[in-house]
Every structure is written in structure tokens, then in C-alpha cells.
């Protein structure tokens, strides 16, 4: 968990939680700021549009299922990597570099086989990372000393 600020006088932390939609769909690994003292939780603002977009695709009567949020959100993907890493010194910059390199390799593969739909999806994922890097450095600051767990 990473500390952000304060709620009810107590620190709040960024953590990964499961969000349940319509009591049928479990969305795992959604980054949420949570206060352990009062129980207040709020979705991390940088991923909130992706959560809303994902829920909209489920429709009003979704089937029972479990989804991994990191499969649609590159920011969640980076947070999961950081949270799961046991490597000493593994930080935000390294996670971003590794993920961008992976996506660029996949983009090269998608382009070489002529799958423009797949290539477009990969470009969209790269755009998520670059938009976040340009607009919000809070995540980088929060992971500066690898405080997640």
C-alpha cells in the first residue's frame, strides 16, 4: 500500500481491491485509495474513466464473471507489477520501461503479421501510459521509495 494523504485525520493508502458490479461481476485489482480508520474508499482518479468504461461495456444485465482490471488499464497493470515485485530496488521507472518495451515488441509483432486491430489496441495501451506520465506524477512519487505491499 502507498500513502497518499489524510482522511478523518488518518493516512489513506493506495491499494488494489476487487470491485463488485451488480453483484455478478468481480473486477479484480482496481487501484483504490482507502482509509483503514473510517473505511472510506475512492477509486484512484487516473483509472476512474477506465472503470466506468469497463462497466458500461458490461450492460445492464451482465453475466457472472471475474475480470482483471490490469487487462484493460495500463496504470493498474503497472501498480500490480509494483505490488507483486519481490525484487529489491524495483521501482516505478523500471516498471514503466519494462512495460513500454513489452508493448513496443507486441506492436512490432502485430504490425508484422498485419493485424491492425491488435496494433491499434497496443497503441491505445501505450497512450494510456504516456497520458498518465504527462498528466499525473503522483503515482511516480508514491512509488519513489517502493512503499507498496
Secondary structure, DSSP 8 states (H G I E B T S, - for coil): -EEEEEETTEEEEEEEEEEEETTTEEEEEEEEEEETTT--EEE-HHHHHHHHHHHHHH-SS--SEEEEGGGT-HHHHHHHHHHH--STT--HHHHHHHHHHHHHHHHHHHHHTT-HHHHHHHHHHHHHHHHHHHH--HHHHHTTTT---
